[in-house]
Amino acid sequence: MLQSIEGIYKNGKIQLSELPSHVSESRVIVTFLEPKKSQSQKQRIQFGMFSGNKQSTEKDFQITEFHGDTEDGLDWS
């Protein structure tokens, strides 16, 4: 049975993000992936994306809604 588990190679060692199930010893194939590119797109706020006691509420999202710009001369209705 083949299993794929993500990990990180650093300083000559591989750290797995989880242990493989039902495997005590096995041959492996290691594939080095391209580094993740920095996210160039704008990030959007998502409910619950910040940790801590103060979480985003529905009211927070309503406040940030775009309702048009009256000074741009466009009809936003």
ZAZA-930359 format. One record per residue (C-alpha): residue number from 1; residue in three letters; x, z, y; chain. Coordinates in steps of 0.2 Angstrom, whole numbers, plus 5000, padded with zeros to 4 digits. Last residue first. Layout:
residues N
+-----+-----+------+------+------+---+
!   k !   r !   xx !   zz !   yy ! c !
+-----+-----+------+------+------+---+
! NUM ! ALA !    X !    Z !    Y ! A !
...
+-----+-----+------+------+------+---+
//
This chain:
residues 77
+-----+-----+------+------+------+---+
!   k !   r !   xx !   zz !   yy ! c !
+-----+-----+------+------+------+---+
!  77 ! SER ! 4864 ! 4960 ! 5253 ! A !
!  76 ! TRP ! 4882 ! 4959 ! 5257 ! A !
!  75 ! ASP ! 4880 ! 4946 ! 5271 ! A !
!  74 ! LEU ! 4897 ! 4943 ! 5278 ! A !
!  73 ! GLY ! 4903 ! 4946 ! 5296 ! A !
!  72 ! ASP ! 4918 ! 4957 ! 5291 ! A !
!  71 ! GLU ! 4912 ! 4972 ! 5302 ! A !
!  70 ! THR ! 4898 ! 4978 ! 5291 ! A !
!  69 ! ASP ! 4909 ! 4980 ! 5276 ! A !
!  68 ! GLY ! 4900 ! 4980 ! 5260 ! A !
!  67 ! HIS ! 4892 ! 4994 ! 5249 ! A !
!  66 ! PHE ! 4908 ! 4998 ! 5239 ! A !
!  65 ! GLU ! 4905 ! 5013 ! 5228 ! A !
!  64 ! THR ! 4918 ! 5027 ! 5230 ! A !
!  63 ! ILE ! 4905 ! 5041 ! 5235 ! A !
!  62 ! GLN ! 4894 ! 5036 ! 5220 ! A !
!  61 ! PHE ! 4909 ! 5039 ! 5208 ! A !
!  60 ! ASP ! 4913 ! 5056 ! 5215 ! A !
!  59 ! LYS ! 4894 ! 5060 ! 5213 ! A !
!  58 ! GLU ! 4895 ! 5056 ! 5195 ! A !
!  57 ! THR ! 4908 ! 5069 ! 5193 ! A !
!  56 ! SER ! 4927 ! 5068 ! 5191 ! A !
!  55 ! GLN ! 4935 ! 5083 ! 5182 ! A !
!  54 ! LYS ! 4942 ! 5099 ! 5190 ! A !
!  53 ! ASN ! 4948 ! 5111 ! 5177 ! A !
!  52 ! GLY ! 4963 ! 5101 ! 5172 ! A !
!  51 ! SER ! 4967 ! 5084 ! 5165 ! A !
!  50 ! PHE ! 4963 ! 5068 ! 5175 ! A !
!  49 ! MET ! 4955 ! 5053 ! 5167 ! A !
!  48 ! GLY ! 4938 ! 5061 ! 5164 ! A !
!  47 ! PHE ! 4928 ! 5047 ! 5171 ! A !
!  46 ! GLN ! 4939 ! 5032 ! 5175 ! A !
!  45 ! ILE ! 4947 ! 5028 ! 5191 ! A !
!  44 ! ARG ! 4953 ! 5010 ! 5192 ! A !
!  43 ! GLN ! 4971 ! 5004 ! 5190 ! A !
!  42 ! LYS ! 4976 ! 4989 ! 5200 ! A !
!  41 ! GLN ! 4985 ! 4976 ! 5189 ! A !
!  40 ! SER ! 5004 ! 4976 ! 5188 ! A !
!  39 ! GLN ! 5005 ! 4987 ! 5174 ! A !
!  38 ! SER ! 5023 ! 4989 ! 5170 ! A !
!  37 ! LYS ! 5028 ! 4979 ! 5155 ! A !
!  36 ! LYS ! 5030 ! 4988 ! 5138 ! A !
!  35 ! PRO ! 5046 ! 4985 ! 5130 ! A !
!  34 ! GLU ! 5046 ! 4971 ! 5117 ! A !
!  33 ! LEU ! 5044 ! 4977 ! 5100 ! A !
!  32 ! PHE ! 5058 ! 4982 ! 5087 ! A !
!  31 ! THR ! 5053 ! 4979 ! 5070 ! A !
!  30 ! VAL ! 5058 ! 4992 ! 5056 ! A !
!  29 ! ILE ! 5055 ! 4988 ! 5038 ! A !
!  28 ! VAL ! 5054 ! 5002 ! 5026 ! A !
!  27 ! ARG ! 5058 ! 5007 ! 5008 ! A !
!  26 ! SER ! 5049 ! 5022 ! 5002 ! A !
!  25 ! GLU ! 5050 ! 5041 ! 4999 ! A !
!  24 ! SER ! 5037 ! 5055 ! 5001 ! A !
!  23 ! VAL ! 5022 ! 5044 ! 5005 ! A !
!  22 ! HIS ! 5004 ! 5049 ! 5003 ! A !
!  21 ! SER ! 4999 ! 5048 ! 5021 ! A !
!  20 ! PRO ! 5013 ! 5042 ! 5034 ! A !
!  19 ! LEU ! 5018 ! 5055 ! 5046 ! A !
!  18 ! GLU ! 5012 ! 5053 ! 5064 ! A !
!  17 ! SER ! 5020 ! 5046 ! 5081 ! A !
!  16 ! LEU ! 5036 ! 5043 ! 5071 ! A !
!  15 ! GLN ! 5053 ! 5047 ! 5079 ! A !
!  14 ! ILE ! 5067 ! 5034 ! 5075 ! A !
!  13 ! LYS ! 5085 ! 5039 ! 5078 ! A !
!  12 ! GLY ! 5100 ! 5030 ! 5085 ! A !
!  11 ! ASN ! 5099 ! 5037 ! 5103 ! A !
!  10 ! LYS ! 5080 ! 5033 ! 5104 ! A !
!   9 ! TYR ! 5069 ! 5022 ! 5093 ! A !
!   8 ! ILE ! 5050 ! 5027 ! 5096 ! A !
!   7 ! GLY ! 5036 ! 5027 ! 5084 ! A !
!   6 ! GLU ! 5020 ! 5018 ! 5079 ! A !
!   5 ! ILE ! 5014 ! 5018 ! 5061 ! A !
!   4 ! SER ! 5010 ! 5004 ! 5050 ! A !
!   3 ! GLN ! 5005 ! 5007 ! 5032 ! A !
!   2 ! LEU ! 5007 ! 4995 ! 5017 ! A !
!   1 ! MET ! 5000 ! 5000 ! 5000 ! A !
+-----+-----+------+------+------+---+
//
